[in-house]
Amino acid sequence: MNRILYTSFLLRAGFTYIQAQTSTPPNIVLIMCDDMGFSDLGCYGSEIQTPNIDKLAENGVRFSLFKNTGRSCPSRAALLTGHYQHEVGMGWMTAVDKHRPGYRGQITKNIPTIAEVMKANGYHTYMSGKWHVTLDGAFDAPNGSYPAQRGFDRYYGCLSGGGNYYKPTLVYNDLDRITEFPDDYYYTTAITDSAVSFVKQHPTNQPMFMYVAHYAPHLPLQAPAEYVEKCKDRYKVGYDVLRKQRFER
């Protein structure tokens, strides 16, 4: 396991990977963008500016086929375990435990997460962002399925599937719930800053696995005013024109 480098590029909570042999355990960073179409990336023809992702694509591999389960948390369960979603109890959403196999509303304890596997192979494991594979009714107190209980050494983010970017609910730092936020708080920035802080605190002589799972661009599509103003004129030509231009690129 620790000799295989998994490079993953995720779209609409779907995923695929390539494998390459390495002589030493690599540091691995897995980044998820939520509910994003593949053509929303500049390297796939978008008018949206994604220079850092484009740079990764230019120096790596771009895939032309991927699959997902059509829903957020079942796709995440498959990503986090390497198993089909029904096999790990996440056949539907986290909204309810239907008390029948395949539909328990969270990942079963019987199958390890990627973080648990990586940790068993000598990795330090970190996660920042959206979890969305714990039963909604268990959000108020850890029930064994929180990120910090499923293999991640450190965690910052929301357990829920979506919400306000400026005042998110159910935010946890490891197993401690956060209820107060600064006036300039923005969830996308907080996710990124937390991931960066984990990297800075990580011992450099040990391999690292980092999972960064953004809300964005999941609804309600809230963005700071300066970014909205910067992009407004770009969209005045209308959807049909932009669609044609994307397709041609």
BAFI-3210 file (N, C-alpha, C; in Angstrom, 3 decimals, decimal comma, padded with zeros to 6 digits):
// residues 249
n [1|2|3|4|5|6|7|8|9|10|11|12|13|14|15|16|17|18|19|20|21|22|23|24|25|26|27|28|29|30|31|32|33|34|35|36|37|38|39|40|41|42|43|44|45|46|47|48|49|50|51|52|53|54|55|56|57|58|59|60|61|62|63|64|65|66|67|68|69|70|71|72|73|74|75|76|77|78|79|80|81|82|83|84|85|86|87|88|89|90|91|92|93|94|95|96|97|98|99|100|101|102|103|104|105|106|107|108|109|110|111|112|113|114|115|116|117|118|119|120|121|122|123|124|125|126|127|128|129|130|131|132|133|134|135|136|137|138|139|140|141|142|143|144|145|146|147|148|149|150|151|152|153|154|155|156|157|158|159|160|161|162|163|164|165|166|167|168|169|170|171|172|173|174|175|176|177|178|179|180|181|182|183|184|185|186|187|188|189|190|191|192|193|194|195|196|197|198|199|200|201|202|203|204|205|206|207|208|209|210|211|212|213|214|215|216|217|218|219|220|221|222|223|224|225|226|227|228|229|230|231|232|233|234|235|236|237|238|239|240|241|242|243|244|245|246|247|248|249]
n.u [000,822|001,918|003,645|002,438|001,339|-001,443|-003,047|-005,576|-008,338|-011,160|-014,585|-017,762|-018,162|-017,380|-014,824|-011,535|-008,443|-004,826|-001,980|001,315|004,548|006,577|009,629|009,763|007,372|004,853|003,762|000,330|-002,276|-005,641|-008,181|-011,450|-014,081|-017,303|-020,290|-019,645|-019,504|-017,547|-016,775|-016,571|-014,040|-011,068|-009,162|-010,736|-012,190|-013,685|-014,948|-014,450|-011,909|-009,382|-006,568|-004,610|-005,503|-005,497|-002,770|-001,885|-003,159|-001,874|000,630|000,174|-002,204|-005,130|-008,402|-010,867|-013,150|-015,395|-017,121|-019,950|-022,182|-024,430|-025,414|-024,454|-023,451|-023,412|-021,502|-019,283|-018,942|-018,161|-015,772|-014,271|-013,955|-013,486|-015,321|-018,498|-021,328|-023,681|-022,694|-021,322|-023,287|-024,369|-026,440|-028,353|-029,102|-027,755|-029,836|-031,604|-031,745|-032,588|-032,694|-032,081|-030,057|-027,564|-028,707|-028,145|-027,453|-024,911|-021,353|-020,507|-019,049|-017,625|-016,058|-013,024|-012,020|-010,280|-008,511|-008,083|-006,821|-004,513|-003,353|-002,736|-000,637|001,479|001,079|000,464|-002,655|-005,023|-007,888|-009,884|-012,852|-015,969|-017,780|-020,143|-020,982|-022,049|-024,789|-027,528|-028,917|-027,003|-025,401|-024,967|-023,357|-020,409|-020,562|-019,021|-018,617|-017,494|-015,044|-012,581|-012,832|-012,729|-010,219|-008,802|-006,235|-006,369|-009,020|-011,029|-014,055|-017,395|-020,010|-022,335|-024,255|-024,413|-024,837|-024,886|-022,259|-021,088|-021,958|-021,697|-023,146|-022,733|-019,954|-016,856|-013,866|-011,636|-013,013|-014,420|-017,031|-017,584|-018,920|-018,812|-017,860|-015,546|-016,208|-015,447|-015,594|-015,421|-016,387|-015,073|-012,519|-011,766|-011,632|-009,489|-007,423|-007,243|-006,392|-003,875|-002,649|-002,522|-000,682|001,591|002,091|002,733|004,968|007,932|009,386|007,714|005,223|002,357|-001,193|-003,678|-006,970|-009,001|-012,033|-014,180|-017,124|-017,852|-018,572|-021,199|-024,720|-025,658|-024,206|-022,613|-020,515|-017,720|-018,217|-016,365|-015,404|-017,686|-018,342|-016,111|-016,572|-019,019|-019,471|-018,572|-020,579|-022,683|-023,243|-024,849|-026,288|-026,484|-024,521|-022,169|-022,205|-021,849|-019,291|-017,758|-018,058|-016,781|-014,153]
n.v [-001,209|001,266|001,752|002,571|005,151|007,087|009,096|011,266|012,645|014,458|014,751|016,064|014,551|012,105|009,705|008,712|006,955|006,818|004,657|004,466|003,220|003,920|004,714|005,521|006,137|008,237|011,640|012,352|014,171|014,617|016,132|017,377|018,736|019,934|018,870|019,769|020,243|018,591|020,288|022,719|023,369|025,101|023,693|021,918|023,402|025,492|028,829|029,756|030,740|028,689|028,450|027,091|024,443|023,899|023,980|021,731|019,812|020,139|019,147|016,596|014,025|013,972|012,865|011,131|009,785|009,065|007,861|008,129|007,873|009,319|010,676|012,629|011,714|008,800|008,565|009,644|007,784|005,544|006,532|006,925|004,384|002,508|000,635|-000,525|001,619|000,591|-001,623|-000,610|000,515|002,948|003,460|005,340|008,563|010,507|011,199|009,489|006,458|003,510|001,042|-001,363|-003,544|-001,853|000,644|002,398|004,967|005,865|005,179|001,812|000,240|-001,988|-001,965|-000,598|002,865|004,847|006,439|004,987|002,742|003,895|004,989|002,674|001,873|003,491|006,209|009,701|011,168|013,441|015,587|018,087|019,836|018,955|016,216|014,325|011,621|010,618|009,735|011,965|012,348|012,031|014,192|015,858|014,729|012,758|009,577|007,457|007,487|009,803|011,851|011,987|009,677|007,742|007,240|009,599|011,662|014,377|016,745|019,195|020,781|020,530|018,268|017,940|017,973|020,363|023,982|027,273|029,395|031,354|031,211|028,394|025,323|022,784|022,474|020,995|020,708|018,366|016,436|018,375|020,647|023,618|026,779|029,519|032,145|034,251|037,631|037,905|035,386|032,733|029,830|028,290|029,447|028,862|026,056|025,634|027,036|025,527|023,047|023,789|024,503|022,015|020,746|022,309|021,673|019,068|016,319|016,222|013,966|011,870|010,081|011,629|011,754|013,612|014,766|016,912|018,416|020,353|022,475|024,113|023,920|023,645|024,276|026,893|028,468|030,696|033,486|035,662|039,212|040,616|038,722|037,985|040,394|040,620|038,670|039,116|040,487|038,652|036,849|038,014|037,524|035,346|032,056|030,199|031,018|030,782|028,036|026,993|027,993|026,716|024,032|024,058|024,696]
n.w [000,000|000,856|-001,169|-003,382|-005,360|-005,319|-007,486|-007,622|-009,317|-008,822|-009,638|-009,359|-007,081|-007,969|-008,896|-009,988|-010,636|-010,962|-010,971|-009,730|-009,244|-006,436|-004,750|-002,136|000,512|-000,675|-000,072|000,030|-001,353|-001,533|-003,242|-003,198|-005,092|-004,703|-006,263|-008,857|-012,327|-014,869|-016,945|-015,749|-015,134|-016,082|-017,606|-018,928|-020,663|-019,554|-018,940|-016,483|-014,287|-013,369|-012,488|-010,882|-010,712|-013,418|-013,924|-012,534|-014,099|-016,565|-016,029|-015,292|-015,382|-017,316|-017,144|-019,147|-018,616|-016,059|-013,149|-010,951|-008,104|-008,479|-006,340|-003,484|-000,758|-001,002|-003,081|-001,801|000,236|-001,235|-002,305|000,052|001,044|-000,966|-001,660|-002,982|-002,537|-001,298|-000,038|002,105|003,632|002,777|000,833|000,245|001,406|004,201|005,743|007,090|009,010|007,691|008,766|007,476|005,484|003,628|003,763|006,007|006,599|007,252|007,103|007,526|010,437|009,969|007,718|006,703|006,434|003,940|005,329|007,695|006,665|005,509|007,808|009,227|007,718|008,346|007,843|008,581|009,053|007,707|007,564|006,016|005,764|004,143|005,406|005,556|005,758|008,041|010,070|010,121|012,526|014,439|014,776|016,963|018,919|019,116|017,558|016,920|014,213|013,277|011,517|013,005|014,370|012,525|011,471|010,849|011,942|012,477|012,177|010,570|009,982|008,462|009,323|007,940|004,803|003,374|003,349|004,893|003,899|005,367|007,973|008,903|010,102|012,612|012,735|013,319|015,234|015,259|017,676|018,890|019,021|017,155|017,700|017,532|015,345|013,564|012,341|009,663|008,605|006,254|004,754|002,718|002,682|005,315|005,286|003,514|004,844|007,196|006,209|005,237|007,646|008,905|007,256|007,735|010,389|010,274|010,807|009,015|008,445|008,162|006,225|004,663|004,486|003,084|002,993|001,363|001,334|-000,195|000,296|-001,834|-005,355|-004,184|-003,658|-001,353|-003,257|-002,382|-002,491|-001,840|-002,201|-003,815|-005,591|-006,969|-008,300|-009,940|-011,835|-013,068|-015,594|-017,429|-017,789|-019,034|-021,683|-021,830|-021,231|-023,404|-025,251|-023,740|-023,245|-025,821|-026,399|-024,430|-025,200|-027,688|-026,931]
ca.u [000,000|002,697|004,500|001,585|000,897|-002,757|-003,311|-007,003|-008,961|-012,544|-015,565|-019,137|-018,014|-016,932|-013,381|-010,775|-007,077|-003,738|-001,038|002,720|005,431|007,501|010,617|009,445|005,954|004,628|002,711|-000,842|-003,326|-006,833|-009,030|-012,794|-014,959|-018,633|-021,350|-019,077|-019,396|-016,147|-016,479|-016,398|-012,598|-010,444|-008,468|-011,741|-012,904|-014,512|-014,591|-014,049|-010,452|-008,908|-005,171|-003,836|-005,941|-005,012|-001,336|-001,782|-003,582|-000,843|001,794|-000,266|-003,077|-006,535|-009,213|-011,983|-014,292|-015,484|-018,458|-020,315|-023,441|-025,552|-025,704|-023,244|-022,858|-023,026|-020,242|-018,236|-018,722|-017,380|-014,440|-013,575|-013,764|-013,145|-016,391|-019,780|-021,988|-024,613|-021,910|-020,886|-024,439|-024,710|-027,149|-029,128|-028,507|-027,535|-031,015|-032,333|-031,333|-033,748|-032,586|-031,957|-028,721|-027,357|-029,370|-028,008|-027,235|-023,514|-020,438|-020,444|-017,798|-016,964|-015,189|-012,158|-011,902|-008,938|-007,671|-007,713|-005,844|-003,274|-002,786|-002,158|000,570|002,487|000,776|-000,300|-003,847|-005,686|-009,025|-010,485|-014,003|-017,265|-017,745|-021,414|-021,213|-022,534|-026,238|-027,896|-029,357|-025,851|-024,541|-024,746|-022,355|-019,714|-021,181|-018,097|-018,484|-016,910|-013,729|-011,532|-013,056|-012,612|-008,876|-008,118|-005,569|-006,895|-010,161|-011,757|-015,073|-018,811|-020,485|-023,537|-024,070|-024,389|-025,330|-024,392|-020,801|-020,625|-022,283|-021,987|-023,531|-022,154|-018,529|-016,072|-012,415|-011,489|-014,305|-014,971|-017,910|-017,317|-020,191|-018,573|-017,021|-015,227|-017,097|-015,011|-015,488|-015,927|-016,086|-014,069|-011,222|-011,471|-011,227|-008,142|-006,481|-007,059|-005,557|-002,516|-002,101|-002,179|000,565|002,690|002,351|003,057|006,398|008,387|010,020|006,651|004,323|001,107|-002,381|-004,558|-008,219|-009,604|-013,362|-014,865|-018,547|-017,962|-019,627|-022,520|-025,614|-026,301|-023,316|-022,280|-019,133|-017,438|-018,701|-015,340|-015,305|-018,906|-018,198|-015,054|-017,025|-020,353|-019,495|-018,262|-021,776|-023,741|-023,540|-025,917|-025,966|-026,317|-023,232|-021,123|-022,251|-021,223|-017,861|-017,165|-018,043|-015,744|-012,835]
ca.v [000,000|002,481|001,897|002,943|006,536|007,291|010,469|011,261|013,890|014,177|015,621|015,761|013,492|010,863|009,667|007,689|007,071|006,158|004,071|004,504|002,731|004,885|004,074|005,892|006,485|009,624|012,435|012,294|015,159|014,305|017,321|017,193|019,883|019,363|019,171|020,535|019,559|018,563|021,415|023,929|023,583|025,725|022,697|021,186|024,320|026,467|030,249|029,984|030,710|027,714|028,319|026,106|023,122|023,765|023,689|020,314|019,020|020,226|018,369|015,291|013,238|014,362|011,691|011,387|008,972|008,820|007,451|008,373|007,204|010,224|011,403|013,061|010,865|007,474|008,694|009,850|006,511|004,710|007,120|006,779|002,984|001,643|-000,357|-000,006|002,360|-000,255|-002,556|000,054|001,056|004,294|003,357|006,568|009,733|010,428|011,755|008,533|005,063|002,702|-000,212|-002,525|-003,538|-000,941|001,942|002,738|006,401|006,189|004,101|000,752|000,105|-003,242|-001,733|000,544|003,995|005,006|007,004|003,900|001,906|004,647|005,111|001,373|001,728|004,449|007,573|010,646|011,404|014,707|015,939|019,397|020,055|018,275|014,790|013,877|010,172|010,305|009,899|013,311|012,345|011,871|015,358|016,598|014,079|011,693|008,251|006,481|007,623|011,093|011,692|011,711|008,319|006,837|007,161|010,868|012,185|015,725|017,070|020,448|020,931|020,272|016,903|017,966|017,955|021,680|025,030|028,631|029,489|032,372|030,725|026,962|024,641|021,465|022,510|020,331|020,666|017,014|016,030|019,527|021,440|025,052|027,498|030,943|032,402|035,674|038,351|037,730|033,943|032,189|028,411|027,834|029,898|028,130|024,699|025,706|027,436|024,403|022,062|024,327|024,424|020,611|020,470|022,991|020,997|017,665|015,976|016,034|012,657|010,872|010,308|012,321|011,652|014,751|014,780|018,242|018,273|021,656|022,660|024,769|024,925|023,197|025,362|028,020|029,219|031,982|033,884|037,049|040,203|041,020|037,690|038,085|041,565|040,331|037,720|039,447|040,837|037,451|036,036|038,803|037,015|034,352|030,635|029,491|031,395|030,182|026,592|026,736|028,273|025,635|022,836|024,210|024,596]
ca.w [000,000|000,947|-002,347|-004,501|-005,352|-005,899|-007,879|-007,922|-009,741|-008,509|-010,249|-008,918|-006,077|-008,592|-008,826|-010,672|-010,160|-011,661|-010,045|-010,137|-008,194|-005,875|-003,891|-000,761|000,644|-001,089|000,532|-000,849|-001,104|-002,319|-003,176|-003,736|-005,324|-004,532|-007,236|-009,964|-013,602|-015,302|-017,824|-014,949|-014,980|-017,239|-018,428|-019,711|-021,543|-018,858|-018,863|-015,090|-014,158|-012,376|-012,913|-010,126|-011,164|-014,803|-013,866|-012,167|-015,250|-017,603|-015,628|-014,793|-016,248|-017,365|-017,475|-020,054|-018,200|-014,621|-012,720|-009,555|-007,766|-008,719|-005,103|-002,791|000,285|-001,483|-003,811|-000,805|000,932|-002,147|-002,355|001,326|001,424|-002,085|-001,800|-003,439|-001,470|-000,548|000,763|003,335|004,337|002,329|-000,433|000,030|002,039|005,646|006,410|007,930|009,087|007,332|009,525|006,610|004,869|002,513|003,958|007,420|006,740|007,506|006,748|008,525|011,178|009,579|006,566|007,019|005,523|003,393|006,383|008,602|005,957|005,408|009,152|009,557|006,923|008,767|007,434|009,377|008,239|008,000|006,711|006,190|004,901|004,234|005,719|004,955|005,799|009,379|010,181|010,551|013,914|015,334|014,602|018,202|019,760|018,384|017,674|016,374|012,765|012,931|010,877|013,983|014,869|011,383|010,931|010,635|013,136|012,690|011,315|010,714|008,950|008,729|009,123|007,109|003,365|002,771|004,228|004,787|003,827|006,308|009,314|008,777|011,340|012,843|012,462|014,361|015,245|015,815|018,243|019,594|018,173|017,106|017,595|017,327|014,181|013,378|011,424|008,278|008,347|004,987|004,942|001,755|003,180|006,551|004,908|002,945|005,896|008,112|005,522|005,226|009,008|009,155|006,528|008,419|011,663|010,019|010,874|007,637|008,259|008,092|005,084|004,983|003,637|003,330|002,233|001,413|000,715|-000,154|-000,032|-003,133|-005,557|-003,726|-003,283|-002,027|-004,147|-001,780|-002,746|-001,441|-003,174|-004,783|-006,624|-007,782|-009,162|-010,912|-012,852|-013,577|-017,022|-018,198|-017,987|-019,655|-023,029|-021,710|-021,055|-024,676|-025,827|-022,914|-023,462|-027,131|-026,292|-023,641|-026,007|-028,715|-026,288]
c.u [000,856|003,691|003,697|001,126|-000,458|-002,927|-004,757|-007,485|-010,459|-013,467|-016,960|-019,141|-017,753|-015,420|-012,812|-009,337|-006,093|-002,787|000,375|003,579|006,361|008,441|010,387|007,967|005,717|003,662|001,548|-001,858|-004,469|-007,816|-010,369|-013,472|-016,375|-019,607|-020,856|-019,028|-017,965|-015,802|-016,413|-014,928|-012,008|-009,795|-009,430|-012,635|-013,697|-014,008|-014,185|-012,536|-010,044|-007,425|-004,377|-004,205|-005,448|-003,536|-001,099|-002,126|-002,520|000,353|001,432|-001,093|-004,494|-007,346|-010,407|-013,221|-014,272|-016,923|-018,686|-021,676|-024,655|-025,991|-024,410|-022,699|-022,615|-021,715|-019,080|-017,916|-017,881|-015,942|-013,637|-013,280|-013,261|-014,161|-017,625|-020,552|-022,948|-023,868|-021,476|-022,028|-024,912|-025,402|-027,984|-028,405|-028,318|-028,770|-031,679|-031,662|-032,570|-033,729|-032,712|-030,638|-028,649|-027,890|-029,347|-027,673|-025,833|-022,657|-020,364|-019,076|-016,985|-015,991|-014,345|-012,245|-010,482|-007,993|-007,203|-006,676|-004,496|-002,572|-002,124|-000,863|001,576|002,248|000,165|-001,464|-004,587|-006,876|-009,502|-011,654|-015,189|-017,107|-018,943|-021,534|-021,474|-024,027|-026,585|-028,272|-028,227|-024,924|-024,189|-023,693|-021,723|-020,319|-020,296|-017,851|-017,902|-015,517|-012,614|-011,681|-012,940|-011,263|-008,138|-007,543|-006,087|-008,038|-010,666|-012,806|-016,464|-019,154|-021,617|-023,218|-023,993|-024,898|-024,651|-022,868|-020,234|-020,912|-022,661|-022,345|-022,851|-020,686|-017,779|-014,584|-012,053|-012,850|-014,973|-015,789|-017,592|-018,633|-020,015|-017,565|-016,711|-016,125|-016,737|-014,903|-016,110|-015,458|-015,019|-012,661|-010,806|-011,011|-009,783|-007,111|-006,211|-006,173|-004,096|-001,881|-001,730|-000,861|001,755|003,076|002,807|004,561|006,917|009,042|009,002|005,770|002,977|000,016|-003,326|-005,773|-008,875|-010,917|-014,142|-016,378|-018,672|-017,760|-021,043|-023,403|-025,497|-025,380|-023,019|-020,796|-018,932|-017,748|-017,647|-015,174|-016,527|-018,784|-017,176|-015,574|-018,329|-020,377|-019,279|-019,519|-022,934|-024,119|-024,616|-025,438|-025,665|-024,961|-022,099|-021,057|-021,560|-019,705|-017,150|-017,009|-016,926|-014,350|-012,530]
c.v [001,260|002,642|002,304|004,381|006,630|008,771|010,539|012,640|013,670|015,217|015,144|014,546|012,137|010,828|008,575|007,848|006,440|005,614|004,173|004,034|003,852|004,171|004,389|006,247|007,949|010,332|012,494|013,344|014,884|015,454|017,052|018,539|019,347|019,823|020,003|019,689|019,616|019,758|022,745|024,249|024,172|024,723|021,818|022,137|025,409|027,900|030,630|029,836|029,776|027,435|027,251|024,678|022,867|023,394|022,227|019,429|019,003|019,349|016,976|014,550|013,787|013,169|012,072|010,575|008,826|008,454|007,893|007,746|008,096|010,994|011,623|012,023|009,427|007,506|008,856|008,551|005,572|005,205|006,791|005,331|002,101|000,549|000,300|000,566|001,498|-001,219|-001,934|000,777|002,413|004,278|004,578|007,716|009,504|010,844|010,787|007,166|004,217|001,316|-001,441|-002,424|-002,587|000,446|002,355|004,213|006,817|004,970|003,082|000,690|-001,097|-003,089|-000,499|001,653|004,046|005,570|005,927|002,981|002,617|004,755|003,809|001,111|002,852|005,889|008,388|011,088|012,657|014,897|017,332|019,522|019,179|016,766|014,085|012,360|009,712|010,588|011,272|013,376|012,227|013,075|016,057|015,994|012,932|010,322|007,145|006,621|008,963|010,882|011,321|010,330|007,275|006,973|008,457|011,388|013,569|015,962|018,465|020,496|020,603|018,808|016,848|018,088|019,308|022,713|026,357|028,658|030,458|031,987|029,245|026,354|023,278|021,396|021,885|020,531|019,388|016,579|017,163|020,379|022,921|025,790|028,994|031,159|033,897|036,307|038,116|036,258|033,579|030,741|027,879|028,217|029,112|026,705|024,699|026,046|026,299|023,340|022,513|024,220|022,996|020,246|021,076|022,294|019,555|017,410|015,555|014,680|011,523|011,139|010,864|011,971|012,765|014,678|016,143|018,195|019,579|021,519|023,115|023,770|024,432|024,401|025,650|028,919|030,618|032,284|035,314|038,022|040,544|039,989|037,710|039,236|041,318|039,506|038,100|039,654|039,605|036,680|036,792|038,289|035,931|032,913|029,947|029,773|030,730|028,671|026,235|026,923|027,178|024,380|022,895|024,104|023,170]
c.w [000,000|-000,195|-003,573|-004,340|-006,051|-006,207|-008,352|-008,330|-009,672|-009,105|-009,852|-007,979|-006,694|-008,565|-009,711|-010,226|-011,127|-010,611|-010,600|-008,979|-007,729|-004,919|-002,423|-000,674|000,278|-000,153|-000,454|-000,416|-002,068|-002,145|-003,870|-003,926|-005,429|-005,623|-008,423|-011,227|-014,105|-016,185|-017,074|-014,706|-016,256|-018,164|-019,211|-020,501|-020,872|-019,014|-017,434|-014,986|-013,017|-012,633|-012,168|-010,510|-012,583|-014,827|-013,496|-013,358|-016,347|-017,302|-015,119|-015,818|-016,158|-017,854|-018,334|-019,682|-016,691|-014,296|-011,279|-009,309|-007,994|-007,488|-004,331|-001,818|-000,146|-002,269|-002,846|-000,065|000,075|-002,223|-001,098|001,702|000,294|-002,314|-002,404|-002,258|-000,642|000,377|002,088|004,049|003,893|000,974|-000,766|000,710|003,545|006,440|007,383|007,901|008,822|007,985|008,637|005,862|003,676|002,736|005,425|007,652|007,125|007,201|007,877|009,197|010,701|008,419|006,824|005,980|004,981|004,449|007,350|007,963|005,872|006,762|009,581|008,796|007,178|008,394|008,571|008,490|008,689|007,055|007,054|005,224|005,187|004,418|005,074|004,821|007,231|009,415|010,758|012,026|014,918|015,283|015,906|019,112|018,993|018,640|017,104|014,897|012,338|012,315|011,847|014,614|013,764|010,678|010,732|011,949|013,497|011,713|011,631|009,607|009,433|008,478|008,112|005,631|002,702|003,754|003,974|004,820|004,860|007,763|009,230|010,138|011,406|012,421|013,637|014,131|015,993|016,357|019,017|018,637|018,290|016,869|017,353|016,198|014,081|012,324|009,960|007,879|006,992|004,907|003,977|002,206|004,419|006,259|004,409|004,014|006,875|007,494|005,518|006,608|009,366|008,486|007,266|009,727|011,477|010,125|009,506|007,384|008,201|006,869|005,533|003,979|004,036|002,413|002,447|000,643|000,872|-000,300|-001,487|-004,273|-005,229|-003,389|-001,789|-002,852|-003,626|-001,995|-002,274|-002,566|-004,222|-005,895|-007,537|-008,769|-010,268|-012,084|-013,542|-015,085|-017,909|-018,579|-018,637|-021,042|-022,998|-021,730|-022,387|-025,316|-025,059|-023,114|-024,772|-027,070|-025,508|-024,489|-027,061|-028,102|-025,859]
res [m|n|r|i|l|y|t|s|f|l|l|r|a|g|f|t|y|i|q|a|q|t|s|t|p|p|n|i|v|l|i|m|c|d|d|m|g|f|s|d|l|g|c|y|g|s|e|i|q|t|p|n|i|d|k|l|a|e|n|g|v|r|f|s|l|f|k|n|t|g|r|s|c|p|s|r|a|a|l|l|t|g|h|y|q|h|e|v|g|m|g|w|m|t|a|v|d|k|h|r|p|g|y|r|g|q|i|t|k|n|i|p|t|i|a|e|v|m|k|a|n|g|y|h|t|y|m|s|g|k|w|h|v|t|l|d|g|a|f|d|a|p|n|g|s|y|p|a|q|r|g|f|d|r|y|y|g|c|l|s|g|g|g|n|y|y|k|p|t|l|v|y|n|d|l|d|r|i|t|e|f|p|d|d|y|y|y|t|t|a|i|t|d|s|a|v|s|f|v|k|q|h|p|t|n|q|p|m|f|m|y|v|a|h|y|a|p|h|l|p|l|q|a|p|a|e|y|v|e|k|c|k|d|r|y|k|v|g|y|d|v|l|r|k|q|r|f|e|r]
***
